[in-house]
Amino acid sequence: MQVTETREVACPQCGENSSIPVPERDVELKVSPYVAAFGDHAELECSNEHTFWVYYC
């Protein structure tokens, strides 16, 4: 996975923005407070220590 850019995503619990690297320019990001059993994703933690997952669609 080659990273081409970063994007801002909002924490689903508090709305705090976090940066995430994205593998492709046209990838769609889906933010979730829950982890799924499969799929390309990244685990993030906002500055308020909330953990959430971002899926690459």
N, C-alpha and C positions, 0 to 999 in steps of 0.2 A: 504494500500500500504506500504509494508516494503521496506525500502531503503537498498540496498546491496552494492552500490558503487557510486562514482561520476565520471562524465566524463566532458571533455572540449568540448565546442561547440563555433563556431566562429559567431560573430555578422554578419548578412547578409549585413549591411550597411557599417561597417568599418573594419571588420575582427578581432576585439578585442576578445580574448578568455574569456569565462565565464565558471564557474563550475556549473553543474546541477546534482542533485541526480537522480539516475535511480532505478526503482522498481525491475528490473530483469536484470541479467547479459546478457542475449541474446536479450534484447530489442533494436530495431532500432530507432534512433532519427532522426527526420526530422525538420529542422530549417525553419521557415517562418517569413517574415516581417509582416504577416497578421494573425489575429485571425480567426479561423473557428467556425462555429455554434455548432459543436459537436466534440467529441473525447477526449481522455486523453491527457492533455497538461499542460505545465507550462509556465508562463510568466516570462521573464527575462529582465534585464536592464544591458547593458554593462557599463563599466567605463566612456564611452563617452555619457552616458544618452540616448542611443538608446533603445527603447523597441522592443522586438521580442518574438516569441512564439516557443516552442519546443514541438513537438508531439511525443508520445510514440507509435510506430508501432510494 
